[in-house]
């Protein structure tokens, strides 16, 4: 799976904020590694700087110094709609109005073709769904509407997932779709009595790294406006569900373990997932190990609940790109060995419980099991901290087609045989929800096939088969 993107917006009057945005983007780097970008406002105009690559390779001291201003937004990207080349990097800029506006988008729109037609272009002519959205907003601004009013006009017809940060002429906006599929939170620089600035970000660690304090999460359908260092809010769109539909995989995989979502710390939730797995699917073994990074807290929980020692069996090379970006299955399998190296002395001759967050195609997991056996593992028992991933996502995760999802066409026993493990077990949906602390919240369509928002037939068919 490819992660959702990461967005950040900062207003701090009288303070150069480009370095703050940079630090926040580094904290959100796990959410997107294809490109990074920043847009700043200096009271005269908007400057946009973006490129392909990691945050640290896109920006340097010279470029950050040139991005002047006390208002800025930033973006890290994985492509879920449109191209992965430089032209699709964000923020997206339009020149409508006195200085124009810049937009950063986390999510995926499901009615892009309809919106593109309204924008006066053929579907596919604009680079991405974010580009289509920016074009529609620009048309409204060119008609004399304020940026705030343009957002109100356009977003009422937008379907799918979006958490947006928008920079205008001295104003910063943040808005979530009415289901709340993707996260967005508000933070404060300074004290409650004397705020020195305000921050919008996908995850709370982006606040902490720049010294901001968490205020609250942006509500589904809510529009936050920050102007003259004052925050105002309006319920722009009526929530489309009685429960927030934040993607459940934010807890399982996407979010950083130190993040807080819906009042729950991600690390603690993952630890409880492991505890539940141990009680649900115990197996006698010599060592419990997690697949770095998201599998490690669950492995710690499994070890604590089972009494089996926890240890490290894999070392992660953090300078290797994500294996799911590879163009074919052979490349993905080779990518596992580039990314993870076995600790042979911890593995050899031992019965292993290996905890991972999910199985998508199964090819990387198959390569992982083979690597552990080559390192001398006596037995390999896989425990997965999510239920079987059997349905494609349309709300901001770039998943394969349904035919490519291993769980969509195979039983658990067939999956175990394909992967080559001695046993395989997935956490139950009930135990996953209990571990997170949920009742009926969160979108779990990729696990259940229950899509909370409508998905056009053509869009659904595109991911129904290869």
C-alpha positions as CSV (number, residue, x, y, z in Angstrom):
1,X,0.0,0.0,0.0
2,X,1.0,3.6,-0.6
3,X,0.4,5.9,2.2
4,X,-1.8,9.0,2.1
5,X,0.0,12.3,1.8
6,X,1.0,14.7,4.6
7,X,0.0,18.3,4.8
8,X,0.9,21.2,7.1
9,X,0.1,24.9,7.3
10,X,1.6,27.5,9.6
11,X,0.8,31.1,10.4
12,X,3.2,32.9,12.9
13,X,3.0,36.7,12.5
14,X,6.5,38.3,12.2
15,X,8.3,35.0,12.1
16,X,9.9,33.3,9.1
17,X,8.1,30.0,9.0
18,X,9.8,28.1,6.2
19,X,12.1,26.3,8.6
20,X,9.1,25.3,10.8
21,X,7.3,23.9,7.8
22,X,10.4,22.0,6.8
23,X,10.7,20.4,10.3
24,X,7.0,19.5,10.2
25,X,7.3,17.9,6.8
26,X,10.2,15.8,8.0
27,X,7.9,14.6,10.8
28,X,5.3,13.7,8.1
29,X,7.8,12.1,5.7
30,X,6.4,8.6,6.3
31,X,3.2,9.7,4.6
32,X,4.7,10.5,1.3
33,X,8.1,10.0,-0.3
34,X,7.6,10.8,-4.0
35,X,7.8,14.6,-3.7
36,X,7.7,17.5,-1.3
37,X,6.8,21.1,-1.7
38,X,6.1,24.4,0.1
39,X,4.3,27.6,-0.6
40,X,4.9,30.8,1.4
41,X,3.2,34.3,1.5
42,X,5.3,37.4,2.3
43,X,2.5,40.0,2.3
44,X,3.2,40.7,-1.4
45,X,2.8,37.4,-3.2
46,X,3.0,33.6,-3.0
47,X,6.2,31.7,-3.7
48,X,6.0,27.9,-4.5
49,X,9.0,25.5,-4.3
50,X,8.6,21.8,-5.0
51,X,10.4,18.8,-6.5
52,X,10.5,15.1,-6.5
53,X,12.3,13.3,-3.7
54,X,12.4,13.3,0.1
55,X,12.0,16.5,2.1
56,X,15.7,16.7,2.9
57,X,16.7,16.4,-0.8
58,X,14.2,18.9,-2.1
59,X,15.0,21.7,0.4
60,X,18.3,23.1,1.5
61,X,19.3,26.2,3.5
62,X,19.4,28.4,0.4
63,X,15.9,27.4,-0.8
64,X,14.4,27.7,2.7
65,X,16.0,31.2,3.1
66,X,14.4,32.3,-0.2
67,X,10.9,31.1,1.0
68,X,10.2,34.3,2.9
69,X,7.0,35.0,4.9
70,X,5.1,34.3,8.1
71,X,2.4,32.1,6.4
72,X,3.1,28.9,4.6
73,X,1.8,25.4,3.7
74,X,3.7,22.3,2.9
75,X,3.1,18.8,1.4
76,X,4.7,15.4,1.1
77,X,3.2,13.2,-1.6
78,X,2.4,9.7,-2.8
79,X,0.4,9.7,-5.9
80,X,-3.1,8.2,-5.4
81,X,-4.6,10.0,-8.4
82,X,-2.7,11.2,-11.5
83,X,0.9,11.1,-12.3
84,X,3.9,10.6,-10.0
85,X,6.1,13.0,-12.0
86,X,7.3,16.5,-11.0
87,X,4.3,18.3,-12.4
88,X,2.0,16.5,-9.9
89,X,4.0,17.6,-6.9
90,X,2.2,19.9,-4.5
91,X,1.2,22.5,-3.4
92,X,-0.9,23.3,-6.4
93,X,-0.9,27.0,-7.3
94,X,-3.4,29.1,-9.2
95,X,-3.0,32.9,-9.9
96,X,-6.7,33.8,-9.4
97,X,-7.2,36.9,-7.3
98,X,-4.6,39.5,-6.1
99,X,-1.9,36.9,-5.2
100,X,-3.6,33.6,-6.1
101,X,-3.7,30.6,-3.8
102,X,-1.9,27.4,-3.1
103,X,-3.5,24.1,-2.1
104,X,-2.2,20.9,-0.5
105,X,-4.4,17.8,-0.6
106,X,-4.4,14.5,1.4
107,X,-6.9,12.1,0.1
108,X,-8.5,10.9,-3.2
109,X,-11.6,12.3,-4.9
110,X,-14.1,9.8,-6.4
111,X,-16.0,12.1,-8.8
112,X,-12.9,13.6,-10.5
113,X,-14.2,13.1,-14.0
114,X,-17.5,14.9,-13.3
115,X,-15.5,17.8,-11.6
116,X,-13.1,18.0,-14.6
117,X,-16.0,18.4,-17.0
118,X,-17.3,21.2,-14.8
119,X,-13.9,22.7,-14.9
120,X,-14.2,22.8,-18.7
121,X,-11.6,20.2,-19.5
122,X,-11.8,16.6,-20.6
123,X,-11.2,14.0,-17.9
124,X,-7.5,13.2,-17.7
125,X,-6.3,16.5,-19.2
126,X,-5.5,17.9,-15.7
127,X,-2.7,16.3,-13.8
128,X,-4.5,15.0,-10.7
129,X,-7.7,15.3,-8.7
130,X,-6.0,18.0,-6.6
131,X,-5.4,20.0,-9.9
132,X,-9.1,19.7,-10.8
133,X,-10.1,20.9,-7.4
134,X,-7.8,23.9,-7.6
135,X,-9.1,24.8,-11.1
136,X,-12.7,24.9,-9.9
137,X,-11.8,27.1,-6.9
138,X,-9.8,29.4,-9.2
139,X,-12.8,29.8,-11.5
140,X,-14.9,31.0,-8.6
141,X,-12.2,33.4,-7.5
142,X,-12.0,34.8,-11.0
143,X,-15.7,35.5,-10.8
144,X,-15.1,37.7,-7.8
145,X,-15.7,35.3,-5.0
146,X,-13.5,35.3,-2.0
147,X,-11.3,32.2,-1.4
148,X,-13.6,31.3,1.5
149,X,-16.7,31.6,-0.6
150,X,-15.1,29.7,-3.4
151,X,-14.4,26.8,-1.1
152,X,-18.0,26.8,0.0
153,X,-19.2,26.8,-3.6
154,X,-16.9,24.0,-4.8
155,X,-16.7,21.6,-1.9
156,X,-20.4,21.0,-1.7
157,X,-20.1,19.0,-5.0
158,X,-16.9,17.2,-4.2
159,X,-17.1,13.5,-3.3
160,X,-14.4,11.3,-1.8
161,X,-11.7,11.9,0.7
162,X,-9.8,15.2,1.4
163,X,-8.0,17.0,4.1
164,X,-6.9,20.3,2.6
165,X,-4.6,23.2,3.6
166,X,-5.1,26.3,1.5
167,X,-2.9,29.4,1.5
168,X,-4.4,32.7,0.2
169,X,-3.8,36.4,0.6
170,X,-2.9,36.5,4.3
171,X,-5.3,33.7,5.2
172,X,-4.8,30.0,5.9
173,X,-7.6,27.5,5.6
174,X,-7.9,23.9,6.6
175,X,-10.9,21.6,5.8
176,X,-11.8,17.9,6.1
177,X,-14.3,16.0,4.0
178,X,-17.7,15.4,5.7
179,X,-16.8,11.8,6.5
180,X,-13.4,12.6,8.0
181,X,-11.5,9.9,6.0
182,X,-8.1,11.5,6.4
183,X,-6.7,13.2,9.5
184,X,-6.1,16.9,10.2
185,X,-5.5,18.6,13.5
186,X,-5.0,22.1,14.9
187,X,-2.1,23.2,17.0
188,X,-0.9,26.4,18.7
189,X,2.5,28.1,19.0
190,X,2.8,30.0,22.3
191,X,0.4,29.9,25.2
192,X,-3.4,30.0,25.2
193,X,-3.4,33.5,26.6
194,X,-0.7,34.7,24.1
195,X,-0.7,32.6,21.0
196,X,2.3,33.3,18.7
197,X,0.9,31.4,15.8
198,X,-1.3,28.5,14.6
199,X,-0.6,25.2,12.9
200,X,-2.6,22.7,10.8
201,X,-1.1,19.3,10.3
202,X,-2.0,15.7,9.3
203,X,-0.6,14.3,12.5
204,X,0.3,15.5,16.0
205,X,4.1,14.7,15.8
206,X,4.3,17.5,13.3
207,X,3.1,19.9,16.0
208,X,5.5,18.6,18.6
209,X,8.6,18.8,16.5
210,X,8.1,22.6,16.1
211,X,7.1,23.3,19.7
212,X,3.4,23.6,19.1
213,X,0.8,22.3,21.4
214,X,-2.2,20.2,20.3
215,X,-5.5,22.0,20.4
216,X,-8.0,19.6,18.8
217,X,-8.7,17.7,15.6
218,X,-10.6,19.4,12.8
219,X,-14.1,17.9,12.6
220,X,-15.5,16.2,9.5
221,X,-16.9,18.9,7.2
222,X,-15.4,21.7,9.2
223,X,-13.6,24.7,7.7
224,X,-10.9,26.3,9.8
225,X,-9.8,29.8,8.9
226,X,-6.7,31.5,10.4
227,X,-6.3,35.2,9.7
228,X,-4.5,37.9,11.6
229,X,-3.5,35.2,14.1
230,X,-7.1,34.5,14.9
231,X,-8.8,31.2,14.4
232,X,-12.4,30.9,13.3
233,X,-14.5,27.9,12.4
234,X,-17.6,27.1,10.5
235,X,-19.3,23.7,9.8
236,X,-19.0,24.1,6.1
237,X,-20.5,20.7,5.2
238,X,-22.8,18.5,7.2
239,X,-21.2,15.4,8.6
240,X,-22.2,12.4,6.4
241,X,-22.2,9.9,9.2
242,X,-23.0,9.9,12.9
243,X,-19.5,8.5,13.4
244,X,-16.2,9.9,12.1
245,X,-14.9,7.6,9.3
246,X,-11.2,8.1,9.7
247,X,-9.3,5.4,7.9
248,X,-8.8,2.5,10.3
249,X,-5.3,1.8,8.7
250,X,-4.1,5.1,10.2
251,X,-4.0,3.2,13.4
252,X,-2.7,-0.1,11.9
253,X,0.0,1.3,9.6
254,X,0.0,4.8,8.3
255,X,0.3,7.1,11.3
256,X,3.4,7.5,13.4
257,X,3.3,5.5,16.6
258,X,3.6,8.7,18.6
259,X,0.6,10.2,16.9
260,X,-2.8,10.8,18.6
261,X,-5.9,10.1,16.6
262,X,-9.5,10.5,17.8
263,X,-8.0,10.7,21.4
264,X,-6.1,7.5,21.1
265,X,-2.3,7.1,20.9
266,X,-1.3,4.9,18.0
267,X,1.5,3.1,19.7
268,X,-0.7,2.0,22.6
269,X,-3.4,0.8,20.1
270,X,-0.9,-1.2,18.2
271,X,0.4,-2.8,21.4
272,X,-3.1,-3.8,22.3
273,X,-3.5,-5.3,18.9
274,X,-0.6,-7.6,19.6
275,X,-2.1,-8.5,23.0
276,X,-5.4,-9.4,21.4
277,X,-3.6,-11.5,18.7
278,X,-1.8,-13.5,21.4
279,X,-5.0,-14.3,23.2
280,X,-6.8,-15.0,20.0
281,X,-4.2,-17.0,18.1
282,X,-1.5,-18.2,20.5
283,X,1.3,-20.5,19.2
284,X,4.1,-22.0,21.2
285,X,7.4,-20.4,20.0
286,X,10.8,-19.2,21.2
287,X,10.8,-15.6,20.0
288,X,8.3,-12.9,19.0
289,X,9.6,-10.3,16.5
290,X,8.0,-7.5,14.6
291,X,8.5,-6.4,11.0
292,X,9.8,-2.9,11.2
293,X,8.4,-0.4,11.9
294,X,4.6,-0.7,12.3
295,X,4.8,-4.4,13.3
296,X,7.1,-3.8,16.3
297,X,4.6,-2.4,18.9
298,X,2.1,-5.2,18.1
299,X,4.9,-7.7,18.5
300,X,5.7,-6.2,21.9
301,X,2.1,-6.6,22.9
302,X,2.0,-10.2,21.6
303,X,5.1,-11.0,23.7
304,X,3.7,-9.4,26.8
305,X,0.5,-11.3,26.6
306,X,1.9,-14.6,25.6
307,X,5.0,-14.8,27.8
308,X,7.2,-15.5,24.8
309,X,10.4,-13.4,24.8
310,X,10.4,-10.4,22.5
311,X,13.4,-9.8,20.3
312,X,14.6,-8.2,17.1
313,X,15.1,-10.5,14.1
314,X,15.3,-7.9,11.4
315,X,17.3,-4.7,10.8
316,X,15.7,-2.1,8.6
317,X,17.8,-0.2,6.1
318,X,16.1,3.3,6.3
319,X,17.8,4.5,3.1
320,X,16.0,2.2,0.8
321,X,12.7,3.1,-0.9
322,X,9.5,1.4,-0.1
323,X,9.2,-2.1,-1.7
324,X,5.6,-1.5,-2.8
325,X,6.7,1.1,-5.3
326,X,8.6,-1.5,-7.3
327,X,7.1,-2.1,-10.8
328,X,6.6,-5.9,-10.6
329,X,6.5,-8.8,-8.1
330,X,10.1,-9.9,-8.7
331,X,11.3,-6.4,-8.0
332,X,9.2,-6.2,-4.9
333,X,10.5,-9.5,-3.6
334,X,14.1,-8.4,-4.2
335,X,13.3,-5.2,-2.5
336,X,12.5,-7.0,0.8
337,X,16.1,-8.2,1.0
338,X,17.4,-4.7,0.3
339,X,15.2,-3.2,2.9
340,X,15.4,-5.8,5.7
341,X,18.4,-7.8,6.9
342,X,18.0,-10.8,9.2
343,X,19.8,-11.1,12.6
344,X,20.9,-14.7,12.1
345,X,22.0,-15.3,15.7
346,X,18.5,-14.3,16.9
347,X,16.8,-16.4,14.3
348,X,18.8,-19.6,13.7
349,X,17.2,-22.7,15.1
350,X,14.3,-20.8,16.7
351,X,10.5,-21.0,16.3
352,X,9.5,-17.5,15.4
353,X,6.3,-15.5,15.8
354,X,6.5,-12.8,13.2
355,X,4.0,-9.9,13.6
356,X,3.2,-7.6,10.7
357,X,0.5,-5.1,10.0
358,X,-1.0,-6.4,6.8
359,X,-0.7,-8.6,3.8
360,X,-1.6,-7.0,0.5
361,X,-0.4,-9.0,-2.6
362,X,1.5,-11.4,-0.4
363,X,4.7,-11.4,-2.5
364,X,6.8,-9.3,-0.1
365,X,5.6,-11.5,2.9
366,X,6.5,-14.6,0.9
367,X,10.0,-13.2,0.4
368,X,10.2,-12.3,4.0
369,X,9.4,-15.8,5.2
370,X,11.9,-17.3,2.7
371,X,14.6,-14.9,4.0
372,X,13.9,-16.0,7.6
373,X,14.1,-19.6,6.7
374,X,17.4,-19.0,4.8
375,X,18.7,-17.4,8.1
376,X,18.0,-20.7,9.9
377,X,14.5,-20.2,11.4
378,X,13.1,-23.5,12.5
379,X,9.4,-22.4,12.3
380,X,7.8,-19.1,11.1
381,X,4.3,-18.3,12.5
382,X,2.8,-15.1,11.0
383,X,0.4,-13.0,13.1
384,X,-1.2,-10.0,11.3
385,X,-2.5,-7.0,13.3
386,X,-5.3,-6.3,10.8
387,X,-8.0,-8.5,9.3
388,X,-7.5,-9.8,5.8
389,X,-7.2,-6.9,3.3
390,X,-9.6,-8.0,0.6
391,X,-11.1,-4.8,-0.9
392,X,-9.5,-1.8,-2.7
393,X,-9.6,1.7,-1.2
394,X,-11.0,4.7,-3.0
395,X,-10.4,7.3,-0.3
396,X,-6.7,8.0,-0.4
397,X,-4.7,4.7,-0.3
398,X,-3.3,3.6,-3.6
399,X,-4.1,-0.1,-3.4
400,X,-4.0,-2.7,-6.1
401,X,-7.0,-4.0,-8.0
402,X,-9.2,-6.5,-6.1
403,X,-7.8,-9.4,-8.2
404,X,-4.3,-8.5,-6.9
405,X,-5.3,-8.6,-3.3
406,X,-4.4,-12.0,-2.0
407,X,-7.2,-12.2,0.6
408,X,-9.9,-11.4,-2.0
409,X,-9.4,-14.8,-3.7
410,X,-7.8,-17.1,-1.2
411,X,-8.7,-18.6,2.2
412,X,-6.4,-18.1,5.1
413,X,-5.0,-21.6,4.6
414,X,-4.4,-20.9,1.0
415,X,-2.6,-17.7,1.9
416,X,-0.5,-19.5,4.4
417,X,0.5,-22.1,1.8
418,X,1.4,-19.4,-0.8
419,X,3.4,-17.4,1.7
420,X,5.2,-20.5,3.0
421,X,4.6,-19.9,6.8
422,X,4.0,-22.7,9.3
423,X,0.8,-20.9,10.5
424,X,-1.0,-17.7,9.7
425,X,-3.6,-15.8,11.7
426,X,-5.2,-12.4,11.4
427,X,-6.7,-10.3,14.2
428,X,-10.5,-10.3,14.2
429,X,-12.4,-7.1,13.3
430,X,-13.9,-7.1,16.8
431,X,-10.5,-7.4,18.5
432,X,-9.1,-4.7,16.2
433,X,-11.8,-2.2,17.1
434,X,-11.5,-3.1,20.8
435,X,-7.7,-2.6,20.7
436,X,-8.1,0.9,19.2
437,X,-11.0,1.8,21.5
438,X,-13.7,2.2,18.8
439,X,-17.4,1.5,18.8
440,X,-18.6,2.0,15.3
441,X,-16.2,4.8,14.1
442,X,-13.6,4.6,11.3
443,X,-13.8,3.5,7.7
444,X,-12.9,-0.2,7.3
445,X,-14.0,-0.7,3.7
446,X,-10.7,-2.3,2.7
447,X,-11.4,-5.0,5.3
448,X,-15.2,-5.4,5.0
449,X,-16.2,-4.1,1.6
450,X,-18.6,-1.6,3.3
451,X,-17.9,1.7,1.6
452,X,-19.4,4.6,3.6
453,X,-19.3,7.1,0.7
454,X,-20.6,6.4,-2.8
455,X,-18.1,5.2,-5.3
456,X,-19.0,5.8,-9.0
457,X,-19.4,2.6,-11.0
458,X,-16.6,3.4,-13.4
459,X,-14.2,4.1,-10.6
460,X,-15.1,0.9,-8.8
461,X,-14.8,-1.2,-12.0
462,X,-11.3,0.2,-12.6
463,X,-10.1,-1.5,-9.4
464,X,-12.3,-4.6,-9.7
465,X,-9.9,-6.6,-11.9
466,X,-6.5,-6.4,-13.5
